[in-house]
Amino acid sequence: MQGYRRRDGRVGIRNQVLVAYTVECARFVAETIVQRTVGTELVGFAGCYSDPYAYRMLVELGCHPNVAAVLVVSLGCESTDVAQLADDIGQSGKPVQVIVIQELGGTRTTIEKGCAIAQAMVADSRELKLDAFAWSELVVGVECGGSDATSGFSANPATGWAVDRLIEHGAAVIFSELPELLGTDPYLLRRARTPQIGDAILSGLERARKLGEALGQFAISRGNEAGGLTTIEEKSLGALAKAGTKPIDGVLKTGDRPEGSGLYLLDKVGDVANRQLAHYEINDNDGLVSLIASGAQLLLFTTGRGSVVGSVVSPVIKICGNPQTVKRMGDDVDIDASVIVLGREGIPAVGQRVLACVEEVASGSQTRSEALGHREYSIPYKPGRACDLI
Amino acid sequence: MSEETNVIRLHEKDNVVTALCDLAPGVPLKLDEIGVVTRELIPFGYKVAIQSIAPGAYVMKYGVAIGVALRPISPGEVVHTHNLKSLAERYE
């Protein structure tokens, strides 16, 4: 595999210039710069009131090895400390510049200035040479969305098979979605590498349980039920299959990166007891962004009912195990795992294709969602104090 | 779906299996001579009982309990939200 070696030592498998707006009021200007500049992509946070979670996401996305340089677009009066943001991203050693709409004289002049900066950044990024890298330099995130009854015996175990091989090769793999692991407690806990890791997993499950109670709902949707899933335990058991069978080497908190190879569980569940209710994953892209913020250069996304999303910063490989969905939405699917349901191929054969796809995408091949132009992101408010719901 | 199967049993301990296609009422489940016939429509991906399950008894899938039966379930009946609930009251 060949990638872009960054100053902080990490390797990128993409080389985009990130244009980041720091309040909704700056989004149009940032978006226009991206539309006019090939080689850039958009991310941002809509809130005017600063938020520690969103700030951390912007910093980690900016520092991410798949990003060559960052242009921050600010209105000028939002609460987020834009100078500090640029400074924090700059710690990664990559070029960062800030443009402030109120200082540059409005829409037209800021777009002109922004396009000039972005074009120069893209030109510089094209000078970077590709460098061979090892599996041990790869961090892969796994996520599922639109689960149905097929997920647990096709797309997820095939992905889990590939996850096991990635870890054997020396890569780090991160899974998350603790609210969607409720009911699997004994299976998760017996995979903890140390008692401390077991305690951390148990604590996360307990907080996820309390959060579900406080919100009055658990992570099983109408679509899951229509797809044949009945209880959260049933959905969770299927979801866990995508994390393979290896021991869990660590529990990460928001924005933390794996310390080495192995399997990591990302815990970003809030704590009702400490009045942190809002740390809840509001959609799949929120989940993908948090995996990317923990360093994932590439994502494996399993679906049954069909998802079309991709992501900003890191490519998303879509694995689908439902034959009807593959037939209907095949253009959005990278790996057809429905052959397992149809009895034509076994889990290892499909898992092997997932692994081969990871290698190709990590070497520059486009995923379906990339080719279709998907570059979603979701960075919501997750304030620690927003507990007035209970 | 291959010609040999129309359902998948994920673990030998399971008392439900998953339909691999829409199964009309009266269709025999193609599964090791268990002799179960569907009693109603089983939509693709839905669970169908292969044993009698008493109210309060575990419904087993993947070899583990995914919930308890809310009422008596006969072999060949669909198992879903109307007759199966989560083990923990608090997950409902």
Interface residues (C-beta under 8 A of the other chain):
Chain A: D148 A149 T150 G152 F153 L182 G183 Y187 R209 G212 E213 F218 E225 G227 G228 T230 T231 I232 E233 E234 L237 G238 G304 N322 P323 Q324 V341 L342 G343 R344
Chain B: M1 S2 E4 T5 I8 L10 T18 A19 L20 P43 F44 G45 Y46 K47 K61 Y62 V64 A65 I66 G67 V79 H80 T81 L84 K85 S86 L87 A88 R90 Y91
